[in-house]
Amino acid sequence: MIKKNKTSNRDLILQLSTELFLQKGYLAAGMDEIVAVSKVSKTNIYYHFASKEELLAAIIHQLITQYTEKITQIAAQHDQSVWERLQRFTELLIMEEVDCLGGCPFLTLYTQTPIEAEHIRNAIKQFFEQQVIVVEQLIIEGIQRKEFNESLQPPAVASLIVSTIEGGLFLGHVHQNPQMIRSSLFALATMLK
């Protein structure tokens, strides 16, 4: 007899709460709504997550892990040009974009995170700092491979690229035009050469 892989209540709560927090906002989504959507009892939810804030922390951890794994895989593909990897990095973020209030799940959740939840805010901050480091390493590699202008300042350019991607996701969401980020990247490509 073959066992079916049944989604655990914890995973179901995480999945549906992520969607709810991103679409409605962390502050607007209540635990009763999570119960209604997940069809998991409130007692069972609190068995897995002691509070709504703990649930948010688990969601952030899961998102960071998923994105970091994919970004690391892209950055490690040295058989591709650096620019191709930067484009794939951006395409990943565009394709992974879920229906969320701010265009980017991290921006959406960060702005909704209570000020007192410093550990959650710090996790998101560290995620973005790590992305800047990955992009900076790619810029350095691009300069060494003569793909990019050698006068570029990798830390500043990496910050610019990550800021452009995040801003592009937000503006693309606001204007309902995902081409905005692609246009921005085309302009960046011209600047890098």
C-alpha positions as CSV (number, residue, x, y, z in Angstrom):
1,M,0.0,0.0,0.0
2,I,1.4,3.4,-1.0
3,K,1.0,6.2,1.5
4,K,-0.1,9.5,0.2
5,N,1.9,12.5,1.2
6,K,-0.5,14.4,3.4
7,T,0.3,18.0,4.2
8,S,0.8,18.4,7.9
9,N,-1.4,20.9,9.8
10,R,1.7,23.0,10.5
11,D,2.6,23.2,6.8
12,L,-1.0,23.9,5.8
13,I,-1.1,26.7,8.4
14,L,2.1,28.1,7.1
15,Q,1.1,28.0,3.5
16,L,-2.4,29.5,3.9
17,S,-1.2,32.1,6.5
18,T,1.5,33.2,4.1
19,E,-1.1,33.8,1.3
20,L,-3.4,35.6,3.8
21,F,-0.7,37.8,5.3
22,L,0.6,38.8,1.8
23,Q,-2.8,39.5,0.3
24,K,-4.6,41.1,3.2
25,G,-1.7,42.2,5.4
26,Y,-0.4,40.7,8.7
27,L,-2.2,43.3,10.7
28,A,-5.6,42.8,8.9
29,A,-5.5,39.0,9.0
30,G,-6.8,37.6,12.3
31,M,-6.3,34.2,13.8
32,D,-10.1,33.5,13.4
33,E,-9.6,34.1,9.6
34,I,-6.7,31.7,9.6
35,V,-8.8,29.1,11.3
36,A,-11.6,29.6,8.7
37,V,-9.3,29.4,5.7
38,S,-7.2,26.5,6.9
39,K,-10.0,24.5,8.6
40,V,-7.5,23.8,11.4
41,S,-8.7,24.4,14.9
42,K,-7.3,27.5,16.8
43,T,-6.0,25.1,19.5
44,N,-4.0,23.2,16.8
45,I,-2.7,26.4,15.4
46,Y,-1.5,27.5,18.8
47,Y,0.0,24.1,19.3
48,H,2.3,24.8,16.4
49,F,2.7,28.6,16.8
50,A,2.4,30.2,20.3
51,S,1.3,33.5,18.8
52,K,0.5,35.3,15.5
53,E,4.0,36.9,15.7
54,E,5.6,33.4,16.0
55,L,3.6,32.4,12.9
56,L,5.0,35.4,11.1
57,A,8.5,34.6,12.1
58,A,8.1,31.0,10.8
59,I,6.7,32.4,7.5
60,I,9.7,34.8,7.1
61,H,12.1,32.0,7.9
62,Q,10.5,29.8,5.3
63,L,10.5,32.5,2.6
64,I,14.1,33.4,3.3
65,T,15.2,29.8,3.1
66,Q,13.4,29.3,-0.2
67,Y,14.7,32.4,-1.9
68,T,18.2,32.0,-0.6
69,E,18.5,28.4,-1.9
70,K,17.3,29.5,-5.4
71,I,19.5,32.6,-5.5
72,T,22.6,30.6,-4.4
73,Q,21.9,28.1,-7.1
74,I,21.7,30.8,-9.7
75,A,24.9,32.6,-8.5
76,A,26.9,29.4,-8.6
77,Q,26.3,28.7,-12.3
78,H,29.6,30.0,-13.5
79,D,29.1,28.6,-17.0
80,Q,26.7,31.5,-17.6
81,S,27.7,35.1,-17.9
82,V,27.3,37.3,-14.9
83,W,24.7,39.4,-16.6
84,E,22.7,36.2,-17.5
85,R,22.8,35.2,-13.8
86,L,21.7,38.7,-12.7
87,Q,18.8,38.5,-15.2
88,R,17.8,35.0,-13.9
89,F,18.1,36.4,-10.3
90,T,15.6,39.1,-11.3
91,E,13.3,36.7,-13.2
92,L,13.2,34.5,-10.2
93,L,11.9,37.4,-8.1
94,I,9.4,38.4,-10.8
95,M,8.1,34.9,-11.3
96,E,8.1,34.1,-7.6
97,E,6.1,37.2,-6.9
98,V,2.9,36.2,-5.3
99,D,-0.2,38.3,-5.1
100,C,0.9,40.6,-2.3
101,L,0.2,44.1,-1.2
102,G,3.7,45.6,-1.8
103,G,4.8,43.6,-4.9
104,C,7.6,41.9,-2.9
105,P,6.7,39.5,-0.1
106,F,9.6,40.8,2.1
107,L,8.6,44.4,1.6
108,T,5.0,43.6,2.3
109,L,5.7,41.7,5.5
110,Y,8.4,44.1,6.7
111,T,6.1,47.1,6.6
112,Q,3.4,45.1,8.5
113,T,5.7,43.7,11.2
114,P,5.2,45.3,14.6
115,I,8.1,47.6,15.7
116,E,8.5,45.4,18.8
117,A,9.2,42.3,16.6
118,E,12.8,43.3,16.1
119,H,14.0,39.7,15.5
120,I,11.6,39.5,12.5
121,R,12.7,42.8,11.1
122,N,16.4,41.9,11.6
123,A,15.8,38.6,9.7
124,I,14.5,40.5,6.7
125,K,17.3,43.1,7.0
126,Q,19.9,40.3,7.0
127,F,18.2,38.6,4.0
128,F,18.6,41.9,2.0
129,E,22.2,42.4,3.3
130,Q,23.0,38.9,2.1
131,Q,21.5,39.6,-1.3
132,V,23.6,42.7,-1.7
133,I,26.7,40.6,-0.9
134,V,25.7,37.9,-3.5
135,V,25.2,40.6,-6.1
136,E,28.5,42.4,-5.1
137,Q,30.4,39.1,-5.6
138,L,28.7,38.8,-9.0
139,I,29.8,42.3,-10.0
140,I,33.4,41.5,-8.9
141,E,33.3,38.4,-11.0
142,G,31.9,40.4,-13.9
143,I,34.7,42.9,-13.7
144,Q,37.3,40.1,-13.5
145,R,35.8,38.4,-16.5
146,K,35.8,41.7,-18.4
147,E,32.0,41.6,-18.7
148,F,31.6,44.9,-16.8
149,N,33.4,48.2,-16.6
150,E,36.4,47.9,-14.3
151,S,35.8,51.4,-12.8
152,L,32.5,50.1,-11.2
153,Q,32.4,50.2,-7.4
154,P,31.0,46.7,-6.5
155,P,29.4,47.6,-3.1
156,A,27.6,50.7,-4.5
157,V,26.5,48.9,-7.7
158,A,25.2,45.9,-5.8
159,S,23.1,48.1,-3.5
160,L,21.8,49.9,-6.6
161,I,20.9,46.7,-8.3
162,V,19.1,45.2,-5.3
163,S,17.3,48.6,-4.7
164,T,16.3,48.7,-8.4
165,I,14.9,45.2,-8.2
166,E,12.9,45.8,-5.1
167,G,11.7,49.2,-6.3
168,G,10.8,47.7,-9.6
169,L,8.8,45.0,-8.0
170,F,6.9,47.6,-6.0
171,L,6.3,50.0,-8.9
172,G,5.4,47.1,-11.2
173,H,2.8,46.1,-8.7
174,V,1.5,49.6,-8.2
175,H,1.2,50.2,-12.0
176,Q,0.3,46.5,-12.7
177,N,3.1,46.4,-15.2
178,P,5.8,43.8,-14.7
179,Q,7.7,45.3,-17.6
180,M,8.8,48.2,-15.5
181,I,11.5,46.1,-13.8
182,R,12.7,44.6,-17.1
183,S,13.1,48.2,-18.5
184,S,15.1,49.2,-15.4
185,L,17.3,46.2,-15.8
186,F,18.0,47.0,-19.4
187,A,19.1,50.5,-18.3
188,L,21.3,48.9,-15.6
189,A,22.9,46.6,-18.2
190,T,23.9,49.6,-20.2
191,M,25.4,51.3,-17.2
192,L,27.5,48.3,-16.2
193,K,29.3,47.9,-19.5
